[in-house]
Amino acid sequence: MPRPEHPPRRAVTGVTYRNDTVHYTVAVPAGAKELTVSMDGLDEGSQTRWWAFAPTGGSGEKSAAGTIYCYNGYLDGYGCDPKRRTYAKPAAGVWELVVEARRTSPLWANPYALTAGVS
């Protein structure tokens, strides 16, 4: 029996408001090599990020101090790439991606485009 194909890329557009969050889910099949997430479509000055949570509920982000501040438009990402990250050997199951705008974002409404893909 042939191995099933990984799900196609999932792309969403939306708006998150200052100090607010929006939640998305991505199914990651067993045997996936990478989960890649990217964010663009941001307005100038927007301080917006995504945060990945593994199926276990734990953070998928590295524990480096900079990732907690990994916002576009804030401290140049603080040592983290706020536009694109790849999670190697992601756990199989449903991952949660939380998009949020900082409470100090100069914009009230922060549009974005979020894309996730599994390979």
C-alpha positions as CSV (number, residue, x, y, z in Angstrom):
1,M,0.0,0.0,0.0
2,P,1.5,3.4,-0.9
3,R,2.3,5.8,1.9
4,P,-0.3,8.6,2.1
5,E,0.8,12.1,1.0
6,H,1.4,14.7,3.7
7,P,-1.4,17.3,3.9
8,P,-0.9,20.3,1.6
9,R,0.2,23.7,2.9
10,R,-2.4,25.5,5.0
11,A,-2.6,29.2,4.5
12,V,-4.9,31.6,6.4
13,T,-5.2,35.3,6.5
14,G,-6.7,37.2,9.4
15,V,-6.4,40.1,11.9
16,T,-5.4,40.0,15.5
17,Y,-6.0,42.9,17.7
18,R,-3.6,44.5,20.2
19,N,-3.2,42.1,23.2
20,D,-5.4,39.5,21.6
21,T,-4.8,36.0,20.1
22,V,-6.2,33.8,17.3
23,H,-5.8,30.0,17.3
24,Y,-5.2,27.6,14.4
25,T,-4.5,23.9,14.3
26,V,-2.4,21.9,11.9
27,A,-2.4,18.1,11.7
28,V,1.0,16.5,11.5
29,P,1.2,12.9,10.4
30,A,3.5,10.3,11.9
31,G,6.9,10.3,10.1
32,A,6.8,14.0,9.1
33,K,10.3,15.4,8.8
34,E,9.5,19.1,9.2
35,L,6.7,21.5,10.1
36,T,7.5,24.9,8.5
37,V,5.5,28.0,9.5
38,S,5.8,31.5,8.0
39,M,4.1,34.8,8.6
40,D,3.9,37.7,6.2
41,G,1.3,40.2,5.1
42,L,1.9,42.4,8.1
43,D,1.4,46.2,8.1
44,E,4.4,48.4,8.8
45,G,4.9,48.7,12.6
46,S,2.9,45.6,13.5
47,Q,4.2,43.7,16.5
48,T,2.8,40.3,15.8
49,R,4.0,36.7,16.2
50,W,3.0,33.1,16.2
51,W,3.7,30.6,18.9
52,A,3.7,26.8,18.2
53,F,2.4,24.2,20.7
54,A,3.0,20.5,20.2
55,P,0.2,17.9,20.5
56,T,1.3,17.3,24.1
57,G,0.4,21.0,24.9
58,G,4.1,21.9,25.5
59,S,5.7,24.7,23.6
60,G,7.3,23.8,20.3
61,E,9.6,26.8,20.5
62,K,13.2,26.5,21.5
63,S,13.8,27.4,25.1
64,A,16.3,30.2,24.2
65,A,15.5,33.4,25.9
66,G,14.9,35.2,22.6
67,T,11.9,33.2,21.4
68,I,9.6,34.7,24.0
69,Y,10.1,38.0,22.2
70,C,10.0,36.7,18.7
71,Y,7.7,39.4,17.3
72,N,7.8,41.0,13.9
73,G,8.6,44.7,14.3
74,Y,9.9,44.4,17.9
75,L,13.6,44.2,18.8
76,D,14.4,42.8,15.3
77,G,13.0,39.4,16.5
78,Y,15.3,39.3,19.5
79,G,17.6,36.6,18.0
80,C,14.7,34.6,16.6
81,D,13.3,34.6,13.0
82,P,9.8,36.1,13.4
83,K,9.0,35.5,9.7
84,R,9.8,31.8,9.3
85,R,10.7,28.8,11.5
86,T,11.0,25.1,10.9
87,Y,10.3,22.5,13.6
88,A,12.4,19.4,12.8
89,K,10.9,15.9,13.5
90,P,7.6,17.3,14.8
91,A,5.5,15.1,17.0
92,A,2.6,13.5,15.2
93,G,-0.8,14.9,16.1
94,V,-2.5,18.3,16.1
95,W,-0.3,21.3,16.6
96,E,-1.7,24.6,17.7
97,L,-0.4,27.9,16.2
98,V,-1.3,30.9,18.3
99,V,-1.1,34.3,16.5
100,E,-0.9,37.3,18.8
101,A,-0.2,41.0,18.7
102,R,1.8,42.6,21.6
103,R,-0.1,44.7,24.0
104,T,2.3,47.5,23.0
105,S,1.8,47.1,19.2
106,P,1.3,50.6,17.8
107,L,-1.5,49.2,15.6
108,W,-4.9,48.3,17.0
109,A,-5.7,45.9,14.1
110,N,-2.8,43.7,12.9
111,P,-3.4,41.8,9.7
112,Y,-1.3,38.8,8.8
113,A,-1.0,35.8,6.5
114,L,0.1,32.6,8.2
115,T,1.3,29.5,6.2
116,A,2.1,26.1,7.6
117,G,3.4,23.1,5.7
118,V,4.5,19.6,6.5
119,S,7.1,17.6,4.7
